[in-house]
Amino acid sequence: MKKFPLLILLLTFFIALPSYANQANEKNKFVKMRKRFEKIDKNSDGLLSKEEMIEAHRNHIDKLFLKFDKNGDKKLSKKELRAVKQEMKKKIDKVRNEGK
């Protein structure tokens, strides 16, 4: 019966271990998120306004079009959209692999 509390303690330790193993990675993610926030927060008030969010997305969309609108018609064809999708999938896979 004395071994039961020890078993519980060991199980708790092994369940919690993965969350402690990646603390450096979590800190890095937090730093990246903070930098993105600061970049979007143009007036540095510590808040993101609707206008700041719209502007940030507008800039992102402009960059997407510059990169994927191969014929420059300011429209994305199905082929060009597939390229966007493939690029996003690569980025998602990269982020997932970094978390492992």
Sequence and secondary structure as in RCSB ss.txt:
>XXXX:A:sequence
MKKFPLLILLLTFFIALPSYANQANEKNKFVKMRKRFEKIDKNSDGLLSKEEMIEAHRNHIDKLFLKFDKNGDKK
LSKKELRAVKQEMKKKIDKVRNEGK
>XXXX:A:secstr
 THHHHHHHHHHHHHHHHHHHTHHHHHHHHHHHHHHHHHH TT SSS  HHHHHHHHHHHHHHHHHHH TT SSS
  HHHHHHHHHHHHHHHHHHHHHT 
